[in-house]
């Protein structure tokens, strides 16, 4: 009987969301955004390549020189510039600074011991060619040792030695590191947005039903705990379907057009995102529903649920150090913390070969924690859902529930 009541409530929640034009429109919009992101990911080199990339090796770099500059330093500059540079001699450092301010690529002063450069064009861009500063330092030492300028240039343009990866059973696969990072980053960010979105839907749904007194009409037919359980089941099903609808277009595009961009194990990574969305929803949405019932107005809602959502945000932030070091001690510990596991485990699964026992144990911990916290939250829900007039205290909500 109680199961049937929960399923009826779940069906009502599903029908309400599917009839909402805003919900359906948002889902389709996010699916289009995901598809656009997949297109950008597949065509990134063509989209973000600037004119500088096309002309870097064909047009000479204009370099301002103030004072004397040795042949070894000129050879070092030529080795780093990628094309034969065009040196523009000026009288002094003030003239060199003025030339850079007016558009020169950079200036060399003090015989190659200092460089003057404009601000970088972006946070990760360099205003001088890669390796130039180091090359000038090496050239100065070689010049002092009597090495000829041509030999300096030959030494600085020598090809790098190849690096061969030795399999150790740990670390990230070097050949697929970039695509694994993209999948892990997108998955963790998507999980955060999905969980915060559906926790918000649960909270506002509870407070609206309480404020409009709809819940007073439903409680005689459905007990409070079954009402909350049905709401969570219904929204959980809707959320899982929405996650699939949003992910599918971008994933299908990459599978059809650029399958080589997808790292090995992409299926397991996508499956982990869906599984840990369900687990994360059970963990965060259940508690959110119980806490939301303790508020009587939308103005009180933020104060009631904010501590839980602060935990959610901090847990999501742990995904970033995990992206940098998926096998660090912090990442391993966060794997077994129930609040951070929904964000950390999918990241580790996408980047490294996570031992199956760690994923299974982490899932079990999240499930057990979600069950315990949801049962506690259901008691708070039952003890406060019919109380109005302001925020309900924890003690009042707990004592107001039936044992």
N, C-alpha and C positions, 0 to 999 in steps of 0.2 A: 504493500500500500504506500509506504513512504517513498520507495523507489519510483513508483508510478507518479507520485506527486512531484518529485524532483524532475522527472522527465517532462512532465507537463509544463513546469516552469521553464525548463531548458528550451522546450519547443517555442514557448512564448518569446523568450529572449532572442532566439534565432530569427523568428519571423519579424520581430521588431527591427532588428538590424538590417535584414535583407530588404525591408520595405523603406528604409531610410535612404533617400536620394543622396544625402550628404555622405553617408557611410560608403555606399556603392561608388559614388563619384570619386571619393578620396582613394578608395582601393584601386580604381582604374587609373587615376592620376599617378599613384605611386608605381603601378605596373609600368606605365609609360616612362616614368623617371628611371626605373631600373633598366628598362630596355635601352634608354638613351645612355645610361652609364656603361652598359655593356658595349655599345657602339663606340663610345669614347675610349674605353679600355682597349678595344680591338684596333682602333685607328689612332691611338695616342701619338705615335711618331709623326703621322701626317698632319694631325690637328695642331699639335703644340710646337712643331718645328718652325722656327722663325727664320727670317731672312739671314740672320747672322750665321745660322747653321749651314745655309747653302753657300755662303760666300766666304766662310772662314778660311778655307784653304785656297781660294782663288784670288782674293783681293789682298794686296799688301797692307800690313798693319802700319799705321803712321805712328812713329815713336819719336818723341821729342828728346833731344840730348842737350844737356847743359854742361859745358866744359869738356874736358878730355874723357875719352872712353876707349879702353883697350880693345884690341882685336879679339882677344879671348872673350870679353864681355859681349861684344857684338855677335860673336859666334854662338854664345849661350842664348842670346835673345833670338837669333835666327832659328836655333834648334827648338825653342819653345813656341815661337809664333806660328809655325805650321806653313808659312809662306815667307818668301824673302821680304824682310821689313824695309820700310822706307824711313830713313833717319832724317830728321829735321833738326839742324843745329840752331841753338839759340844762345844768347849771350850769357845768361845767368839763371839762377833758380827762380827768380821772380818772373822772368819771361817764360820759363817752363810751366810754372803754376798758371800763368795767364793762358798759355796754349791749351793746357788740360781743361781749364774752365771753359774754353771756347770750342771744345769738341775733340781734341787729340785723344787717342786711346790711352796713353799714359806717357810719363816722362821718366828719364833716367838721369840722376844727379850724383854728385860726389864720385864720379868715375865708376858708377855701377854699384855703389854701396847703399844707395837708397832709391826707392821708386815713388813717384807721385802718380796717383790714380784717381779717377772720379769715383763717386759712390757706386756700389753695385746696383744693377738693374733689378735685382730681386733678392730675397733672403738667402737663396742658395746659389746665386750667381757670383762669379769672381770678375773684378774689373781688369785683371791681368791674366795672360795665358797661364794655363795649368803648369806648374813646375818652374815658372820663370824665376821667382825669388830664390828658390833652392839652386837653380842652375847658375844664377849669377854668383852665388856664394861659392859653388864648386869651381866656377871659372876663375874667380879671384885667386883661389888657392893653387889651381893648376898653372895660372899665369905666373904667380910668384915662384913656382917650382921650375919655370922655364919651358913649359909645354907649349907647343905651337898652337895657334888659334884653330887651324883646321883639325888638329887632333882633339882639341877641346870639343869642337862641334861633333866630331865622330863619336866621341865618348858619350856625349849627352843625348845623341839620337840613337844609341845602340838599342836594339829591340829587347824588350823584357824577357826574362826566362819564363817558360811555361810553368804553371802551378798545377800539379796533379793531386787530386783529392784522394786521400786514403780512407776507405770506409772504416768507421769505428763503431757504427751502430748508434751514434749519437749525433746531435746537431741537425742543421737544415740542409737538405739537398741543394748543392750550389747551382745546379742547372735549372732548377724550378723554384729557386728562392723567391724571385720577384712575383711570380704568379701565386705562389703559396701565401706570400705576405698580403697580396691584394685580396685574396679570398678570405683570409683570416681577419683583415681589417674591416672589409665590407660586412662580413658575418657578425662580428661583435657590435659594430655600430648599428646594424639592422636590428639585432636582438634588443639593444637598449631602447631604440625608438619604439619597437613593437610592444615591449613590456611596459614602458611608461605610458604608451597610448592606451593599452587595454586596462591598466590599473586606473587610469583617469576615467575610462568609461564605467568601470565597476563603481568607483567612488561617486561619480555624478549620478549614476542610475539609482544607487541606494538613497542618496540625499534627495533626489527628485521624488522618488516614491514615498519617502517619509514626509517631505514637505507638502505634497499634494494629497496625502492621506490615502493614497491608493493601497498602501501596505495594510491599512486597517481593514480594507475590504477583502484582502487576500488571506490574512492570517487565520480567520475562522475556518477556512478550507485547507490551508497549507501551513503546518507548523513553521516557526521562524527559521530553524536550522535547515529544514528541507527547502525553504524558500531561498536562503542564501546558497545552499548547495546547487539547486537548479539553476540559479543565476550564473554561478561560476562554471557549471558544465556547459550551459548554452553559449556563454561568451568565449569559453575555451575552444569550443568547436568552431565558432565563427572566426576566432583569431587564427586558429590553425589553417583553416581554409583560406583566410586572407593572406597569410604568409606564403602559402603555395601559389596563390594567384599573382602575388607581387614578384616572387622569385622566378616563376616559370618563363616569362617572355625573354628576360635577359639571358637566362641559362640556355634556353633553346637556341637563341641567336648565336651564342658562342659555340654551342655544340655543332651547329650546322655550318657556320661561316669560318670560325677560327678555333677548331677543336684543339689545335696544338698549344693554344694559350692556357688551356686548363691544366692544372697540375694533376699528377696521378693521385687517386683517392678523392677526387672532387665529389663523388657520390657520397662517400662517408662524411665529408665535411658538410655538405648540404643537409644530409640526414641528421647530423649532430645539431645543426642550427634549429631544425624543426623540433627534435626531441627536447633540446634544452629550452626552447621557447615554451613548450608544454609544461616542463618542470618549473621553469621560472615563473610562468603564469600561475601555476598552482601555489607556488611559494608566496609571491608578492600580491597577487590579486585576492587570494583568500583573506590575508591579513588586512588588506586595504578595505575589503567589504565590511569586516567587523569593526574597524576603526571608524569608517565613514558613518556607520549608524550612530556613533556617539555624538555626531554634530547634528544640529537642527537646521542650520542655514549654510549656504555655499560659502558665506564669509568665514564660518568656523572650520570649514573642511580642510583648508590648507594647514591650519595649526594642528589638526588632529593627525593627518597622514604624513606631515612633513618629516618627522623622524624616520619613518619607514622609507620614504623616498630618498632621504639623504643617504641611508644605507645603500639603496639601489645605485645611486650616483657614484658613491665611493667604490662599490663593487665593480661597476663598469670601468672606473678609472684604472683598476688593477689589470685590465686587458692590455693597457699600453706598455707597461714594463714586460708583460708576457710576450707581446709582439717582438720586443727587442731581445729577450732571452727566454725562450719557451721552456728551457730546462733548468732555469735558475731555482734556487731554494724558495724564493717568493712565489714563483709560478706553481711549484709543486704544493706548497702549503695552501695557496688560494684554490687549488683544485679540490681540496677536501673541506673547504669552508662553504657551507650551503648557500650563502648569499652571493658569493663571488663565482661559484662553480658554473652557473649558466653562462657567464661571459668568458671565463678562462678556459674551460674544457674545449669548446669549439675552436678557439684560437690554437691551442696546443695540438688538437687533432689535425688542423689544417697545415701546421708547420712541421711537426715531427711525428715520428711513429710512437704515439702515446700507448703505453702498455694497456691492454684491454682491461686488466684488473683495476687500474686506476680510474678509467672511465666508468666501469661498472660500480665500483665502490663510491665514487663521487655521485653518480646518479642515485644510488640507494640512500646516501646521506641527504640529498636534496628531497627525495620522496618522503623519507621519514620526518624530516624537519617540516615539510609542507603539511603533512597530515597532522602533526602535533599542533603547529601554529594555527592551522585552519580550524581545528576543533576548539582551540582557545578563543579564536576570533569569532567563531559561531556563537559561543556563549556570550561574548560581549555584544554581538549583534542582537541576540534574543533579549538581552536585558536592557537594551537601550533603544531599540527600533521604535517603540511606542512612546518614548519619552520626548517631549518637546519643550520649548521654552529656553533653550540654550545648550551649551556643551554639557554632555553627561560625563561624570567622572568615572574612572576605572572601577573604583570600589562600588559605586552605585550600579554600574552596568553589570558587574560580576554578580552582585547579590540579587539583582533583578531577574536573573535567569532562573529557569526551573532546573533543579538538580536531576 
